Amino acid sequence: MSTLEDLSYEARDELALLARQLSENPNTREQFLRLTKQAKPDMLIPELDIKDKTYQAMNQSEQRVQQLEAKLQERDAMADLEKRRMSLIKKGLVDNEDQIGEVEKVMLEKGITNHEAAAEYWSWMRQTAEPTPMGYQPSALSKFDLSMYWKNPTQGARTEAAKALQELRKNPKPIGL
């Protein structure tokens, strides 16, 4: 570490003046004090110590507030989830809590975000399909006389269309009833 003994009085006065200007200027004061604290860690600088401890205390309290907010949000989310689960039972979409687990599994697999929509999808999945009749089912083509199509396909199609139109005209009730 160098000493000031090898400097002239004028050089020392210039350094002292510079240090004073830096310490009195509001724009450079904090940086000057921090550099001083860095060079001499044992030196007490109450202005910096108070500011640092205040920031540290504020950061700690801010972290605690954020943790509490996160816990409250988690609790609210869990309450909302439980409410949606119980609404499935109230609406009769599921019978018990085991089925709610199955519905939520379907939600994850299919990317469904609504509990009710997932419960309806799950109930549709559980419905059994109508059994296929065991007897022989003839082909739909066996109902038509294909011999006229072999001779003249255009005339055969026209004849079939005319039959269908005549059948529609003689039936007074609407289609599908």
Backbone as a ProteinNet text record, in pm:
[ID]
protein_1_A
[PRIMARY]
MSTLEDLSYEARDELALLARQLSENPNTREQFLRLTKQAKPDMLIPELDIKDKTYQAMNQSEQRVQQLEAKLQERDAMADLEKRRMSLIKKGLVDNEDQIGEVEKVMLEKGITNHEAAAEYWSWMRQTAEPTPMGYQPSALSKFDLSMYWKNPTQGARTEAAKALQELRKNPKPIGL
[TERTIARY]
84.9	0	89.4	53.2	136.8	97.3	194	170.6	168.6	123.4	114	240.4	339.4	460.3	545.1	537.6	620.3	552.3	431.6	362.3	389	379.8	398.2	270.8	280.6	164.2	53.3	90.8	-8.9	-83.3	-11.5	-72.8	-166.1	-122	-209	-334.9	-318.8	-435	-532.1	-477.3	-563.3	-639.5	-571.7	-638.2	-745.6	-716	-812	-933.4	-907	-1016.3	-1103.3	-1041.8	-1114.4	-1198.8	-1140.4	-1214.3	-1332.9	-1312.1	-1420.1	-1530.9	-1494.2	-1594.1	-1675	-1605.3	-1674.4	-1767.7	-1725.8	-1808.9	-1925.4	-1916.7	-2025.1	-2122.8	-2085	-2173	-2276.4	-2407.7	-2509.9	-2504.4	-2454.8	-2446.8	-2334.2	-2229.6	-2113.3	-2090.9	-2169.1	-2144.6	-2154.6	-2260.9	-2278	-2166.9	-2132	-2024.4	-1891.2	-1866.6	-1744.2	-1739.7	-1852.9	-1856.9	-1840.7	-1899.3	-1886.6	-1741.6	-1676.2	-1534	-1448.4	-1484.1	-1412.1	-1432.3	-1555.1	-1585.8	-1514.2	-1501.5	-1432.3	-1282.5	-1224.5	-1082.4	-1054.3	-1144.5	-1127.4	-1255.5	-1266.6	-1389.9	-1424.7	-1327.6	-1353.3	-1409.1	-1401.5	-1445.5	-1598.1	-1648.7	-1792.6	-1843	-1940.1	-2005.3	-2154.9	-2210.6	-2350.7	-2448.4	-2419.2	-2508.4	-2528.3	-2420.9	-2430.1	-2486.4	-2439.9	-2484.2	-2635.5	-2689	-2833.6	-2909.6	-2860.1	-2926.7	-2925.5	-2810.4	-2799.9	-2889.3	-2891.8	-2975.4	-3123.7	-3157.7	-3297.3	-3339.6	-3253.9	-3285	-3294.7	-3205.9	-3207.7	-3337.9	-3379.4	-3504.1	-3624.4	-3622.4	-3732.9	-3739.9	-3625.8	-3623.3	-3676.3	-3637.6	-3686.6	-3837.5	-3888.6	-4033.2	-4106.2	-4048.1	-4108.9	-4114.3	-4009	-4007.7	-4115.3	-4131.4	-4235.6	-4374.3	-4395.4	-4524.9	-4551.3	-4451	-4467	-4497.5	-4430.6	-4458.4	-4601.3	-4646.7	-4783.3	-4884.3	-4856.9	-4945.7	-4950.9	-4836.9	-4833.2	-4914.6	-4902.6	-4980.9	-5130	-5167.1	-5308.6	-5361.8	-5283.3	-5325.9	-5340.6	-5248	-5255.7	-5379.8	-5407.9	-5526	-5653.9	-5657.9	-5775.3	-5793.4	-5682.8	-5689.7	-5739.6	-5692.6	-5738	-5887.2	-5931.6	-6073.8	-6158.9	-6111.7	-6184.7	-6191.1	-6080.6	-6076.5	-6174.6	-6175.8	-6266.7	-6412.9	-6437.9	-6573.5	-6618.2	-6527.7	-6561.9	-6583.7	-6505.1	-6522.6	-6657.9	-6695.2	-6822.8	-6941	-6923.9	-7033.2	-7061.1	-6959.3	-6981.4	-7073.1	-7053.4	-7137.5	-7278.6	-7288.4	-7419.7	-7501.6	-7436.9	-7507.4	-7535.3	-7481	-7506.7	-7422	-7315	-7228.6	-7139.4	-7107.9	-7031.7	-7100.1	-7071.7	-7137.2	-7052.5	-6920.4	-6835	-6699.7	-6615.5	-6485.6	-6388.4	-6405.1	-6318.9	-6340.2	-6464.7	-6495.5	-6441.4	-6433.3	-6374.4	-6228.5	-6158.4	-6019.1	-6008.5	-6104.1	-6103	-6130.8	-6224.2	-6255.5	-6132.2	-6061.6	-5941.9	-5831	-5826.3	-5729.2	-5761.4	-5890.2	-5932.8	-5898.3	-5915.7	-5882.4	-5736.4	-5648.9	-5505.3	-5472.4	-5533.3	-5501.5	-5551	-5670.7	-5733.5	-5715.7	-5654.5	-5631.9	-5759.7	-5855.1	-5981.2	-5961.5	-6002.5	-5980	-6104.6	-6218.8	-6343.3	-6385.8	-6412.8	-6450.2	-6581.6	-6679.8	-6809.4	-6797.9	-6726.1	-6707.6	-6634.1	-6535.4	-6460.2	-6549.7	-6636.4	-6726.1	-6824.9	-6876.2	-6967.2	-6893.8	-6772.7	-6693.1	-6666	-6632.7	-6603.8	-6727.3	-6845.3	-6967.1	-6999.9	-6974.4	-6997.5	-6901.9	-6780.8	-6682.7	-6726.6	-6792.4	-6831.4	-6954.2	-7033.6	-7154.3	-7114.9	-7186.7	-7155	-7217.9	-7149.7	-7199.4	-7309.8	-7402.9	-7508.2	-7446.3	-7487.2	-7426.9	-7465.6	-7374.1	-7395.6	-7483.6	-7588.3	-7672.4	-7589.3	-7626.5	-7548.1	-7579.4	-7696.8	-7735.8	-7659.4	-7682.7	-7618.4	-7683.9	-7602.6	-7652.5	-7620.7	-7722.8	-7694	-7643.6	-7574.5	-7518.3	-7630.7	-7610.2	-7709.9	-7724.5	-7622.1	-7628.4	-7722.9	-7751.2	-7839.1	-7983.2	-8019.2	-8155	-8179.4	-8075.8	-8089.8	-8072	-8141.4	-8126.1	-8012.2	-7898.8	-7779.6	-7772	-7862.6	-7853	-7872.5	-7961.9	-7981.7	-7860.6	-7782.9	-7662.3	-7553.8	-7551.9	-7451.1	-7478	-7605.9	-7641.5	-7618.7	-7679.5	-7668	-7664.3	-7546	-7535.6	-7611.2	-7611.6	-7679.5	-7830.6	-7883.9	-8028.2	-8068	-7984.1	-8013.2	-8019.1	-7927.2	-7926.1	-8049	-8087	-8206.9	-8331.8	-8341.8	-8458.5	-8466.9	-8356.9	-8352.3	-8387.1	-8336.7	-8367.3	-8515.7	-8575.2	-8718.3	-8801.7	-8761.9	-8833.6	-8827.8	-8709.8	-8693.1	-8776	-8780.2	-8857.1	-9007.1	-9052.6	-9194.2	-9232	-9144.2	-9170.8	-9179.6	-9094.4	-9098.6	-9226.8	-9272.8	-9393.4	-9519.2	-9526	-9647.8	-9656.6	-9543	-9542.9	-9567.8	-9680.7	-9711.5	-9636.1	-9588	-9518.4	-9371.4	-9313.8	-9173.9	-9074.9	-8962	-8856.3	-8799.6	-8776	-8712.8	-8812.6	-8942	-9042.1	-9109.5
-116.8	0	122.9	214.9	334.3	437.5	521.4	626.9	760.8	861.8	995.5	1077.8	1020.3	1094	1130.9	1050.5	1080.5	1180.5	1227.7	1326.8	1467.5	1561.6	1702.1	1749.6	1865	1920.1	1954.4	2003.4	2038.3	1913.1	1803.8	1679.8	1624.5	1632.4	1586.3	1671.7	1803.6	1891.9	1860.8	1829	1795.2	1665.8	1565	1438.6	1458.8	1537.1	1565.5	1638.3	1736.1	1810.2	1716.8	1628	1533	1439	1389.1	1301.2	1375.2	1498.8	1578	1602.6	1633.9	1657.3	1529.6	1417.3	1290.6	1255.5	1282.8	1247.9	1344.3	1465	1561.7	1564.2	1509.9	1508.1	1395.9	1425.8	1322.2	1209.1	1238	1135.9	1035.9	1075.2	988	946.6	1000.4	976.3	828	762.9	622.8	535.2	555.7	477.4	503.6	629.9	665.6	594	593.1	526.5	375.2	319.2	174.1	137.1	219	193.3	206.4	303	320.1	197.3	148.5	29.6	-93	-97.2	-209.1	-205.7	-86.3	-73.2	-95.7	-50.4	-66.6	-128.4	-261.5	-328.6	-305.1	-278.7	-258.7	-120.3	-29.5	107.4	112.2	180.4	194.9	313.2	284.3	389.5	371.4	439.4	418.6	441.7	536.5	566.4	443.7	372.1	251.4	134	118.5	5	7.9	126.4	139.1	108	162.1	140.5	-7.5	-73.1	-214.7	-300.9	-273.6	-353.4	-329.4	-206.8	-176.7	-253.2	-251.4	-326.2	-475.7	-525.4	-667.4	-703.8	-621	-646.8	-637.1	-539.7	-526.5	-646.6	-694.2	-811.9	-935.2	-951.9	-1065.7	-1059.2	-940.6	-928.3	-946.8	-898.8	-918	-1065.5	-1139.5	-1283.5	-1353.8	-1313.3	-1373.8	-1343.3	-1221.2	-1184.8	-1268.1	-1284.8	-1364.8	-1510.6	-1564.3	-1701.3	-1714.9	-1617.3	-1621.8	-1610.7	-1521.7	-1509.6	-1639.9	-1705.1	-1832.5	-1938.1	-1940.9	-2037.4	-2008.8	-1881.3	-1845.7	-1884.4	-1859.4	-1897.2	-2048.7	-2121.3	-2267.2	-2315.7	-2255.4	-2294	-2262.9	-2145.4	-2109.4	-2204.9	-2241.5	-2333.8	-2471.2	-2516.6	-2646.1	-2640.8	-2529.4	-2514.4	-2513.3	-2445	-2440.1	-2578.6	-2650.9	-2785.7	-2876.4	-2866.9	-2949.3	-2912.6	-2784.6	-2737.7	-2795.5	-2794.1	-2850.8	-3000.9	-3068.5	-3213.1	-3244.6	-3168.9	-3194	-3158.6	-3062.1	-3028.2	-3143.4	-3224.3	-3341	-3441.1	-3458.2	-3551.4	-3494.3	-3363.5	-3300.2	-3306.1	-3289.2	-3289.7	-3431	-3530.1	-3668.2	-3718.5	-3647.9	-3693	-3809.9	-3815.8	-3928.8	-3972	-4095.7	-4149	-4135.1	-4143.7	-4137.2	-4075	-4062.7	-3996.4	-4079.2	-4211.7	-4294.9	-4262.7	-4238	-4204.2	-4065.5	-3975.9	-3843.5	-3859.9	-3951.9	-3979.9	-4027.8	-4113.3	-4161.8	-4047.4	-3957.2	-3842.4	-3753.4	-3730.4	-3645.7	-3711.7	-3843.4	-3913.5	-3890.2	-3894.5	-3866.3	-3721.8	-3630.6	-3489.9	-3475.1	-3543.5	-3535.5	-3600.3	-3716.1	-3788	-3715.6	-3657.5	-3596.1	-3444.5	-3385.5	-3240.6	-3161.2	-3216.3	-3147.7	-3066.5	-2939.9	-2853.9	-2834.4	-2874.1	-2855.9	-2988.7	-2987.7	-3111.1	-3168	-3081.4	-3131	-3193.6	-3129.3	-3183.4	-3317.1	-3324.3	-3449.6	-3559.2	-3524.5	-3624.5	-3675	-3585.2	-3629.6	-3719.8	-3682.4	-3765	-3901.8	-3900.8	-4026	-4115.2	-4057.4	-4139.2	-4194	-4115.4	-4166.5	-4280.9	-4270.2	-4377.9	-4506.7	-4495.9	-4614	-4683.8	-4611.5	-4673.3	-4786.1	-4894.8	-5009.6	-4991.1	-5038.7	-5030.8	-5133.8	-5106.5	-5202.2	-5325.3	-5441.4	-5562.4	-5580.5	-5636.4	-5664.8	-5789.6	-5786.5	-5905.8	-6024.8	-6140.3	-6258.7	-6317.7	-6288.5	-6348.1	-6290	-6350.6	-6305.1	-6176.8	-6077.1	-5949.8	-5941.8	-5946.2	-5938.7	-5799.8	-5795.7	-5669.6	-5579.4	-5449.1	-5353.6	-5364.8	-5411.6	-5425.2	-5536.7	-5630.8	-5741.4	-5695.6	-5579.2	-5526.4	-5470.3	-5435.6	-5373.9	-5476.8	-5452.6	-5534.8	-5475.2	-5539.2	-5484.2	-5516.5	-5600.7	-5640.2	-5520.7	-5424.1	-5309	-5215.2	-5216.2	-5133.6	-5188.8	-5320.9	-5379.9	-5345.5	-5341.6	-5312.7	-5164.7	-5073.2	-4928.8	-4859.5	-4825	-4768.5	-4636.6	-4552.6	-4423.3	-4444.4	-4527.9	-4553.2	-4623.4	-4711.7	-4781.3	-4682.5	-4587.8	-4487.9	-4399.4	-4362.1	-4278.8	-4352.8	-4478.4	-4557.9	-4567.3	-4593.7	-4605.1	-4472	-4360	-4226.1	-4196.7	-4234.9	-4212.3	-4289.1	-4414.3	-4495	-4427.4	-4379.4	-4314	-4185.8	-4108.7	-3984.1	-4013.3	-4116.1	-4153.8	-4199.3	-4270.8	-4317.3	-4199.1	-4099.6	-3980.9	-3901.5	-3895	-3818	-3883.5	-4013.1	-4081.1	-4082.3	-4062.8	-4064.5	-3922.3	-3892.2	-3756.7	-3711.6	-3799.7	-3756.7	-3725.6	-3630.7	-3589.6	-3703.1	-3689	-3790.2	-3788.3	-3904.3	-3917.1	-3935.8	-3923.9	-3943.6	-4075.3
0	0	0	-83.6	-94.6	11	42.4	141.2	71.6	143.3	86.5	112.3	181.6	217	95	-10.2	-127	-221.6	-186.9	-268.8	-216.7	-305.3	-264.6	-196.3	-127.9	-59.2	-158	-274.2	-375.5	-425.3	-448	-495	-388.3	-260.5	-151.4	-143.8	-159.6	-154.8	-269	-387.8	-501.8	-475.4	-420.3	-387.7	-280.1	-180.6	-74	-130.8	-219.1	-281	-366.3	-442.2	-524.8	-438	-329.2	-238.3	-177.5	-142.3	-83.7	-186.4	-309.7	-414.6	-441.6	-447.5	-470.8	-356	-233.9	-118.6	-98.6	-147.4	-129.5	-246.8	-362.5	-479.3	-460.4	-466.1	-445.6	-549	-668.5	-772.4	-748.3	-680.6	-662.1	-517.4	-424.4	-281.8	-245.8	-285.6	-246.6	-305	-430.2	-490.9	-420.2	-385.3	-313	-177.6	-106.5	24.4	9.4	-94.5	-114.9	-149.1	-229.5	-259.5	-133.8	-50.9	75.5	163.5	170.7	252.2	196.1	64.2	1.1	33	32.8	61.7	210.7	297.3	442.3	498.5	495.9	540	688	769.7	912.1	943.7	849.5	872.2	883.2	984.5	1002.7	921.8	836.3	758.2	781.4	881.7	919.4	804.4	719.1	607.2	518.4	487.3	404.6	482.7	607.2	688.2	709.7	740.6	762.4	633.1	522.4	393.1	354.4	371.6	336.6	424.1	554.3	644.3	616.6	580.6	546.8	422.1	318.5	196.6	224.3	308.4	341.4	413.2	509.6	582.1	488.2	398	302.9	209.4	164.7	77.3	148.7	275.1	351.6	369.3	402.7	421.2	288.1	178.9	47.1	11	43.4	17.3	99.3	225.2	309.3	253.7	209.1	151.2	26	-58.6	-180.1	-146.2	-43.6	-1.8	48.7	126.4	176.7	62.7	-32.5	-147.9	-226.7	-242.3	-315.1	-240.6	-107.9	-29.8	-40.6	-38.6	-52.1	-189.7	-293.5	-428.1	-439.4	-379.6	-383.1	-309	-193.5	-115.3	-193.4	-257.2	-337.3	-455.1	-518.4	-631.8	-586.4	-471.8	-419.2	-383.2	-324.6	-289.9	-417	-519.9	-646.5	-710.7	-705.8	-760.3	-685.9	-555.5	-475.3	-505.7	-525.8	-558.7	-692.7	-791.5	-922.2	-913.4	-831.1	-813.3	-751.6	-647.3	-580.2	-670.2	-759.9	-851.3	-947.7	-979.1	-1064.3	-994.6	-864.4	-788.9	-775.2	-744.6	-728.5	-856.9	-970.7	-1098.8	-1148.5	-1079.9	-1117.1	-1232.6	-1264.6	-1373.7	-1331.3	-1203.1	-1147	-1017.8	-975.6	-856.3	-730.2	-743	-624.2	-659.2	-556.8	-576	-659.8	-660.6	-744.6	-891.8	-926.9	-1065.7	-1101.8	-1003.9	-1028.5	-1069.4	-1004.8	-1041.7	-1185.8	-1227.1	-1365.2	-1463.5	-1425.3	-1510.3	-1524.9	-1415.6	-1421.5	-1502.5	-1499.8	-1583.8	-1731.5	-1765.6	-1903.2	-1939.5	-1843.7	-1868.6	-1908.4	-1837.4	-1867.1	-2001.7	-2027.4	-2150.6	-2275	-2266.1	-2383.1	-2388.6	-2286.7	-2286.5	-2263.8	-2190.6	-2161.9	-2034.8	-2036.3	-1919.6	-1834.6	-1883.4	-1810.5	-1747.8	-1617.2	-1547.7	-1601.5	-1626.7	-1673.2	-1811.7	-1900.8	-2035.9	-2028.8	-1942.3	-1927.8	-1870.2	-1774.8	-1716	-1820.7	-1904.7	-2010.9	-2109.3	-2146.9	-2238.5	-2176.7	-2047.9	-1977.8	-1974.6	-1949.6	-1944.7	-2083.5	-2189.5	-2323.6	-2355.9	-2308.3	-2330.7	-2262.7	-2148.4	-2071.3	-2126.6	-2204.5	-2258.2	-2352.8	-2340	-2424.8	-2561.5	-2659.7	-2796.9	-2815.1	-2907.6	-2936.6	-3001.5	-2955.4	-3012.5	-3160	-3233.5	-3374.7	-3385.4	-3471.8	-3485.5	-3536.1	-3489.1	-3520.3	-3658.1	-3712.2	-3839.8	-3956.9	-4072.3	-4196	-4241.3	-4272.7	-4322.8	-4471.3	-4552.9	-4696.7	-4733.7	-4839.2	-4887.3	-4937.6	-4928.7	-4977.5	-5129	-5195.6	-5341	-5384.2	-5296	-5333.5	-5351.7	-5300.7	-5315.6	-5454.9	-5525.2	-5656.2	-5767.9	-5874.5	-5995.2	-6076.1	-6071.3	-6136.5	-6284.9	-6334.7	-6475.8	-6568.4	-6530.6	-6618.9	-6616.5	-6507.8	-6501.2	-6593.8	-6609	-6696.6	-6843.2	-6877.2	-7016.9	-7048.7	-6966.6	-6991.7	-6855.4	-6804	-6669	-6652.6	-6754	-6743	-6733	-6817.1	-6816.2	-6686.1	-6636.8	-6510	-6393.4	-6389.3	-6282.4	-6291.6	-6411.9	-6429.3	-6382.9	-6418.1	-6378.3	-6226.7	-6161.8	-6014.9	-5950.3	-6004.8	-5952.1	-5968.7	-6081.1	-6104.5	-6003.5	-5974.3	-5873.4	-5736.8	-5698.9	-5567.9	-5561.2	-5667.6	-5671.2	-5661.8	-5730.9	-5727.1	-5585.8	-5521.3	-5384.4	-5287.7	-5306.1	-5221.7	-5243.2	-5367.4	-5398	-5342.9	-5338.3	-5291.1	-5138.4	-5068.9	-4922.3	-4871.3	-4804.4	-4763.9	-4638.8	-4556.5	-4434.2	-4464	-4385.5	-4410.2	-4389	-4453.3	-4443.5	-4303.4	-4249.9	-4119	-4006.9	-4032.5	-3925.7	-3936.4
[MASK]
+++++++++++++++++++++++++++++++++++++++++++++++++++++++++++++++++++++++++++++++++++++++++++++++++++++++++++++++++++++++++++++++++++++++++++++++++++++++++++++++++++++++++++++++++

